Amino acid sequence: MNSWSIAQRMMNYEKGSFVRFILTLGYWCTGLSVAVMIIAFAVISGFNKEISSKIFGIWGHIQVNSIHSSQLNVSDPVDFDTAFSSSLDSIQGINHHQIFAFMPGVITTKTEMDGLILKGISKDFDWKLFNHFILKGNPIQFTDSVSRDIILSQVVSSRLKLNTGDRCRINFVINGEVVPRMFDLVGIYNTGLEEYDRKLAFVDIQMIRELNNWSDVKIGGYEIFVDDIKKVGLIADEIYEKYLKSEMYIETIKQKFPSIFDWLNLQSTNQYVVLGLMLAVALINIITVLLILILERTKMIGILKALGTKNRLLKKVFLLHGTHILVKGLLLGNGLGVMICMIQKYGKIIKLNEADYYLSVAPIHLNLFSIVMLNMGIILITFIFLIIPTILISKITPIKAIGYR
């Protein structure tokens, strides 16, 4: 009789028996641990994906501007460099780049006013990344002349009681004088990054050029988008070493907003803590169940040893038993975890405070490769630890075991 046939016979416990209850408990505990791991992985991956896409959609992955420009206030003008732009097109890993310029202003209505930072954009602006933030209205329509279109955030438009189709006035201070301009509100956006939604508006870069008396070749800088976020540092270094002029400054988005990415890194740390704890729970559960099974089958082990069965074969029997518990628990956990993730993804049941978490709904991002690798890791680690309880089999002697009750 081989080890597999023995293991199969051992798995047939009577319904209602204590061992059957322990086995069922083992399946569910393992399954719940796996489900929690999958949910934690999906939620934290969702946070990283959603928040990163919001930031990148507004700022790009890399910014190049004048060394005299402030962080987010006034752009010091630089000349649009055709050669530099062509160099960006030639760098592998860059999929898009666009120009921008910043200028502060004060938006006023009959009863309210608010400070804004106007971000000037041009026809090269990638609306694909920004369109899903627009709640109502349309993108800016660029013309041969200066466009008067403006896009405000939901936070600002709500506070000023403005809606799409309304006109608003923005005052600019230029050379000590107040210069007013009228704008048509064509769109309202919301990213959930309230710190920036409160002050950022989008206009035609030609308006900023006109107000500052810049020529048509003057810009505030370049925003660069890459294919792989992991290569941002390498691409920024390549631009700096090969193409950047002395009066220009390059900065990655992680350097520009370190606090947000530090927060995301903290969530990733929490993810590994949860994975570690749940893996420990699953391991302790399976080892405990296996020990109970070994103790419950002590008499059988003694008889088999007396008949000449080697320790190696008996260990293999219980390893197969433990593997059976693990596989059944994995199937249960994967099914439960994916089902809960799907319910949250499409049902949006768990709501969040957007001011604190940058998102209004708990995000879910399921990655098949990550789930497969998670399962493979669980199987490998658990199988190594399953060897621990089987050591007890070597210490069981036939004479004592046969008389064991």
C-alpha positions as CSV (number, residue, x, y, z in Angstrom):
1,M,0.0,0.0,0.0
2,N,1.5,3.4,-1.0
3,S,1.4,6.6,1.0
4,W,-1.3,8.2,-1.2
5,S,-3.8,5.4,-0.6
6,I,-3.1,5.5,3.1
7,A,-3.6,9.2,3.2
8,Q,-6.9,8.9,1.3
9,R,-8.3,6.4,3.7
10,M,-7.3,8.6,6.6
11,M,-9.2,11.5,5.2
12,N,-12.5,9.6,5.5
13,Y,-13.6,10.6,9.0
14,E,-17.1,10.2,10.3
15,K,-19.4,13.1,10.2
16,G,-19.8,14.8,13.5
17,S,-16.6,13.4,14.9
18,F,-14.1,15.7,16.6
19,V,-11.4,15.1,14.0
20,R,-13.8,16.0,11.2
21,F,-14.7,19.2,13.0
22,I,-10.9,20.0,13.4
23,L,-10.4,19.4,9.6
24,T,-13.3,21.6,8.7
25,L,-12.0,24.3,11.0
26,G,-8.6,23.9,9.4
27,Y,-10.0,24.4,5.9
28,W,-11.9,27.6,6.9
29,C,-9.1,29.1,8.9
30,T,-6.6,28.6,6.1
31,G,-9.2,29.8,3.6
32,L,-9.9,33.0,5.6
33,S,-6.2,33.7,6.0
34,V,-5.7,33.4,2.2
35,A,-8.8,35.5,1.5
36,V,-7.5,38.3,3.8
37,M,-4.1,38.2,2.0
38,I,-5.8,38.6,-1.4
39,I,-8.1,41.4,-0.2
40,A,-5.2,43.3,1.5
41,F,-3.0,42.9,-1.7
42,A,-5.9,44.1,-3.9
43,V,-6.8,47.1,-1.8
44,I,-3.3,48.4,-1.3
45,S,-2.4,47.8,-4.9
46,G,-5.6,49.7,-5.7
47,F,-4.5,52.6,-3.6
48,N,-1.1,52.8,-5.2
49,K,-2.6,52.5,-8.7
50,E,-5.4,55.0,-8.3
51,I,-3.6,57.7,-6.4
52,S,-0.5,57.5,-8.6
53,S,-2.6,57.8,-11.7
54,K,-4.3,61.0,-10.3
55,I,-0.9,62.6,-9.6
56,F,0.6,61.6,-12.9
57,G,-2.5,62.7,-14.8
58,I,-2.0,66.2,-13.5
59,W,1.8,66.6,-13.2
60,G,3.4,63.9,-15.4
61,H,6.2,61.6,-14.1
62,I,9.0,64.1,-14.6
63,Q,9.0,68.0,-14.8
64,V,11.7,70.1,-16.4
65,N,11.6,73.9,-15.8
66,S,13.7,76.9,-15.0
67,I,16.0,76.8,-12.0
68,H,14.3,80.1,-11.0
69,S,10.7,78.8,-11.0
70,S,9.0,78.3,-7.7
71,Q,7.5,75.0,-6.7
72,L,3.9,75.8,-7.6
73,N,3.3,79.5,-8.1
74,V,5.0,81.5,-10.8
75,S,6.9,80.0,-13.8
76,D,10.1,81.7,-14.8
77,P,10.0,81.6,-18.7
78,V,12.3,79.5,-20.8
79,D,12.4,79.2,-24.6
80,F,10.8,76.2,-26.1
81,D,13.8,74.2,-27.4
82,T,13.0,72.2,-30.5
83,A,16.3,70.2,-30.2
84,F,15.5,69.3,-26.5
85,S,12.0,68.3,-27.5
86,S,13.4,66.1,-30.2
87,S,15.8,64.5,-27.7
88,L,12.9,63.6,-25.5
89,D,11.2,61.9,-28.4
90,S,14.3,59.8,-28.9
91,I,14.6,58.5,-25.4
92,Q,13.3,55.0,-25.0
93,G,10.6,54.8,-22.3
94,I,9.1,58.2,-22.8
95,N,5.7,58.0,-24.4
96,H,4.6,61.7,-24.2
97,H,5.7,65.2,-23.2
98,Q,3.9,68.5,-23.1
99,I,4.5,72.1,-22.2
100,F,3.0,74.1,-19.3
101,A,3.3,77.4,-17.3
102,F,2.0,78.5,-13.9
103,M,0.6,81.9,-12.9
104,P,-1.3,83.0,-9.7
105,G,-4.6,84.9,-9.8
106,V,-7.7,85.7,-7.7
107,I,-11.0,84.5,-8.9
108,T,-14.0,86.7,-8.0
109,T,-17.8,86.5,-8.1
110,K,-20.4,88.9,-6.8
111,T,-20.1,87.6,-3.3
112,E,-16.9,85.4,-3.1
113,M,-13.3,85.3,-4.0
114,D,-10.5,82.7,-3.9
115,G,-6.9,82.4,-4.8
116,L,-5.9,80.1,-7.6
117,I,-2.8,78.8,-9.5
118,L,-3.6,78.8,-13.2
119,K,-1.8,76.0,-15.1
120,G,-1.4,77.0,-18.7
121,I,-1.6,74.1,-21.1
122,S,-1.4,73.8,-24.9
123,K,-2.7,71.6,-27.8
124,D,-0.2,68.9,-26.9
125,F,-1.9,68.3,-23.5
126,D,-2.8,64.6,-23.1
127,W,-6.6,64.6,-22.3
128,K,-6.7,60.8,-22.1
129,L,-5.1,60.9,-18.7
130,F,-7.2,63.8,-17.5
131,N,-10.7,63.2,-19.0
132,H,-11.8,60.7,-16.3
133,F,-11.4,63.5,-13.7
134,I,-13.8,65.8,-15.5
135,L,-17.2,65.5,-13.8
136,K,-19.1,67.8,-16.2
137,G,-18.4,69.9,-19.2
138,N,-15.7,69.6,-21.8
139,P,-12.0,70.1,-22.3
140,I,-10.5,73.4,-23.3
141,Q,-11.1,74.3,-26.9
142,F,-7.9,75.7,-28.3
143,T,-8.1,78.3,-31.2
144,D,-5.6,80.3,-33.2
145,S,-6.2,83.2,-30.8
146,V,-6.2,83.2,-27.0
147,S,-8.9,80.8,-25.6
148,R,-10.9,82.2,-22.7
149,D,-11.9,78.7,-21.5
150,I,-11.1,77.6,-17.9
151,I,-11.5,74.3,-16.0
152,L,-12.1,74.6,-12.3
153,S,-12.2,72.0,-9.6
154,Q,-15.4,70.9,-7.9
155,V,-14.1,72.3,-4.6
156,V,-13.6,75.8,-6.0
157,S,-16.8,75.8,-8.2
158,S,-19.0,74.7,-5.3
159,R,-17.5,77.3,-3.0
160,L,-18.0,80.1,-5.5
161,K,-21.4,78.7,-6.7
162,L,-20.3,78.4,-10.3
163,N,-21.4,75.9,-12.9
164,T,-20.4,75.1,-16.5
165,G,-21.5,77.8,-18.8
166,D,-20.9,80.6,-16.2
167,R,-18.5,83.4,-16.7
168,C,-16.0,84.3,-14.0
169,R,-13.4,87.0,-13.5
170,I,-9.8,86.5,-12.4
171,N,-7.6,89.3,-11.3
172,F,-3.8,89.2,-11.8
173,V,-1.2,91.4,-10.3
174,I,1.3,92.4,-13.0
175,N,4.0,95.0,-12.3
176,G,2.0,96.2,-9.3
177,E,-1.2,96.7,-11.2
178,V,-4.4,94.6,-11.1
179,V,-5.3,93.2,-14.5
180,P,-8.7,91.5,-14.8
181,R,-9.7,88.8,-17.3
182,M,-13.0,87.2,-18.0
183,F,-13.1,83.4,-18.5
184,D,-15.8,80.9,-19.6
185,L,-16.2,77.9,-17.2
186,V,-16.2,75.0,-19.6
187,G,-15.4,72.1,-17.3
188,I,-15.4,71.0,-13.6
189,Y,-12.9,68.4,-12.4
190,N,-12.2,66.4,-9.2
191,T,-9.1,64.4,-8.5
192,G,-9.7,63.9,-4.8
193,L,-6.3,65.4,-4.0
194,E,-8.0,68.2,-2.2
195,E,-4.8,70.1,-1.4
196,Y,-4.3,70.7,-5.1
197,D,-7.9,70.8,-6.2
198,R,-8.4,73.8,-3.9
199,K,-6.0,75.9,-5.9
200,L,-5.4,74.5,-9.4
201,A,-7.3,75.6,-12.5
202,F,-6.5,74.9,-16.2
203,V,-6.4,77.6,-18.9
204,D,-4.8,78.1,-22.4
205,I,-1.1,78.8,-22.1
206,Q,-1.5,81.6,-24.6
207,M,-3.4,83.5,-21.9
208,I,-0.4,83.3,-19.5
209,R,1.9,84.4,-22.4
210,E,-0.4,87.4,-23.1
211,L,-0.6,88.4,-19.5
212,N,3.1,88.2,-18.9
213,N,4.0,89.7,-22.3
214,W,5.9,86.5,-23.3
215,S,6.6,85.7,-26.9
216,D,5.0,82.6,-28.5
217,V,8.2,80.5,-27.9
218,K,8.2,81.1,-24.1
219,I,7.0,78.3,-21.8
220,G,7.1,77.4,-18.1
221,G,8.6,74.0,-18.7
222,Y,8.0,70.4,-19.8
223,E,6.0,67.6,-18.3
224,I,7.2,64.1,-19.3
225,F,5.3,60.8,-19.2
226,V,7.0,57.4,-19.1
227,D,5.9,53.9,-19.9
228,D,7.2,52.3,-16.7
229,I,7.1,54.2,-13.4
230,K,9.9,52.0,-12.1
231,K,12.2,53.6,-14.7
232,V,11.4,57.2,-13.9
233,G,14.7,57.7,-12.0
234,L,16.8,56.2,-14.8
235,I,15.1,58.3,-17.5
236,A,15.5,61.5,-15.4
237,D,19.2,60.8,-14.9
238,E,19.6,60.2,-18.6
239,I,17.9,63.6,-19.4
240,Y,20.0,65.3,-16.8
241,E,23.3,63.9,-18.0
242,K,22.8,64.1,-21.8
243,Y,20.3,66.9,-22.6
244,L,19.6,69.3,-19.8
245,K,20.9,72.8,-20.1
246,S,22.5,74.7,-17.2
247,E,19.5,77.0,-16.6
248,M,17.1,74.1,-16.4
249,Y,16.0,72.0,-13.4
250,I,14.7,68.4,-13.6
251,E,12.5,66.8,-10.9
252,T,10.6,63.5,-10.7
253,I,7.1,63.5,-9.3
254,K,8.3,61.5,-6.2
255,Q,10.7,64.4,-5.5
256,K,8.0,67.0,-6.0
257,F,5.4,65.4,-3.7
258,P,7.4,63.2,-1.3
259,S,4.7,63.2,1.4
260,I,2.1,61.5,-0.8
261,F,4.5,58.8,-1.9
262,D,5.8,58.3,1.6
263,W,2.2,57.6,2.6
264,L,1.8,55.1,-0.2
265,N,5.0,53.4,0.8
266,L,3.6,53.2,4.4
267,Q,0.6,51.4,2.9
268,S,2.9,49.0,1.1
269,T,4.6,48.3,4.4
270,N,1.2,47.6,6.0
271,Q,0.5,45.2,3.2
272,Y,3.6,43.1,4.0
273,V,2.7,43.2,7.7
274,V,-0.8,41.8,7.0
275,L,0.6,39.2,4.6
276,G,3.1,38.1,7.2
277,L,0.5,37.9,10.0
278,M,-2.0,36.0,7.9
279,L,0.7,33.6,6.6
280,A,1.7,32.9,10.3
281,V,-2.0,32.3,11.2
282,A,-2.3,29.8,8.2
283,L,0.9,28.0,9.2
284,I,0.0,27.7,12.9
285,N,-3.4,26.5,11.9
286,I,-2.2,23.8,9.5
287,I,0.6,22.6,11.8
288,T,-1.8,22.4,14.8
289,V,-4.3,20.4,12.7
290,L,-1.6,18.1,11.5
291,L,-0.3,17.5,15.1
292,I,-3.9,16.7,16.2
293,L,-4.2,14.2,13.3
294,I,-0.9,12.6,14.2
295,L,-1.9,12.2,17.9
296,E,-5.3,10.9,16.9
297,R,-3.6,8.3,14.6
298,T,-0.9,7.3,17.1
299,K,-2.1,3.8,17.5
300,M,-2.3,3.3,13.7
301,I,1.2,4.7,13.3
302,G,2.4,2.1,16.0
303,I,0.8,-0.8,14.2
304,L,2.2,0.2,10.8
305,K,5.7,0.6,12.3
306,A,5.3,-2.8,13.9
307,L,4.5,-4.2,10.4
308,G,7.7,-2.7,9.1
309,T,6.5,0.6,7.6
310,K,9.4,3.1,7.5
311,N,9.2,6.6,9.1
312,R,9.8,8.1,5.7
313,L,6.6,6.7,4.3
314,L,4.5,7.6,7.3
315,K,5.9,11.2,7.2
316,K,4.9,11.3,3.5
317,V,1.3,10.2,4.4
318,F,0.9,13.1,6.8
319,L,2.6,15.5,4.5
320,L,0.0,14.6,1.9
321,H,-2.7,15.0,4.5
322,G,-1.4,18.5,5.3
323,T,-1.2,19.3,1.6
324,H,-4.8,18.3,1.2
325,I,-5.8,20.8,3.9
326,L,-3.7,23.5,2.3
327,V,-5.0,23.0,-1.2
328,K,-8.6,22.9,0.0
329,G,-8.0,26.0,2.1
330,L,-6.4,27.8,-0.9
331,L,-9.3,27.0,-3.2
332,L,-11.7,28.3,-0.5
333,G,-9.6,31.4,0.2
334,N,-9.1,32.3,-3.4
335,G,-12.7,32.0,-4.2
336,L,-13.8,34.0,-1.1
337,G,-11.1,36.7,-1.6
338,V,-11.8,37.3,-5.3
339,M,-15.6,37.3,-4.7
340,I,-15.3,39.9,-2.0
341,C,-13.0,42.0,-4.2
342,M,-15.4,41.8,-7.1
343,I,-18.3,42.9,-4.9
344,Q,-16.3,45.9,-3.7
345,K,-15.0,46.8,-7.1
346,Y,-18.4,46.8,-8.8
347,G,-20.7,47.5,-5.8
348,K,-18.5,50.2,-4.2
349,I,-19.8,49.2,-0.8
350,I,-17.0,50.5,1.4
351,K,-16.8,54.3,1.3
352,L,-13.8,56.4,2.4
353,N,-13.3,60.0,3.5
354,E,-11.8,61.5,0.4
355,A,-10.1,64.3,2.3
356,D,-8.1,61.7,4.3
357,Y,-7.6,58.9,1.8
358,Y,-7.6,60.8,-1.6
359,L,-10.3,58.4,-2.7
360,S,-14.1,58.2,-2.1
361,V,-14.3,54.4,-2.4
362,A,-11.9,51.6,-1.2
363,P,-10.1,50.7,-4.5
364,I,-9.5,47.2,-5.8
365,H,-6.9,46.2,-8.2
366,L,-6.7,42.4,-8.9
367,N,-3.6,41.2,-10.7
368,L,-3.7,37.5,-11.8
369,F,0.1,37.2,-11.8
370,S,0.3,38.6,-8.3
371,I,-2.4,36.2,-7.0
372,V,-0.6,33.2,-8.6
373,M,2.7,34.2,-7.1
374,L,1.0,34.7,-3.7
375,N,-0.4,31.2,-3.9
376,M,2.9,29.7,-5.0
377,G,4.7,31.5,-2.1
378,I,2.1,30.2,0.4
379,I,2.4,26.6,-0.9
380,L,6.3,26.7,-0.8
381,I,6.5,28.2,2.7
382,T,3.8,26.0,4.1
383,F,5.2,22.8,2.7
384,I,8.6,23.6,4.3
385,F,6.9,24.2,7.7
386,L,4.7,21.0,7.4
387,I,7.9,19.0,8.0
388,I,8.0,20.2,11.6
389,P,5.0,18.2,13.0
390,T,6.0,15.0,11.1
391,I,9.2,14.9,13.2
392,L,6.9,13.6,16.0
393,I,6.3,10.4,13.9
394,S,10.0,9.4,14.3
395,K,9.6,9.6,18.1
396,I,6.6,7.2,18.3
397,T,7.6,3.7,19.3
398,P,5.3,0.7,18.3
399,I,5.0,-0.8,21.8
400,K,3.8,2.5,23.4
401,A,1.8,3.5,20.4
402,I,-0.3,0.3,20.2
403,G,-1.3,0.8,23.8
404,Y,-1.9,4.5,23.4
405,R,-5.5,5.7,24.1
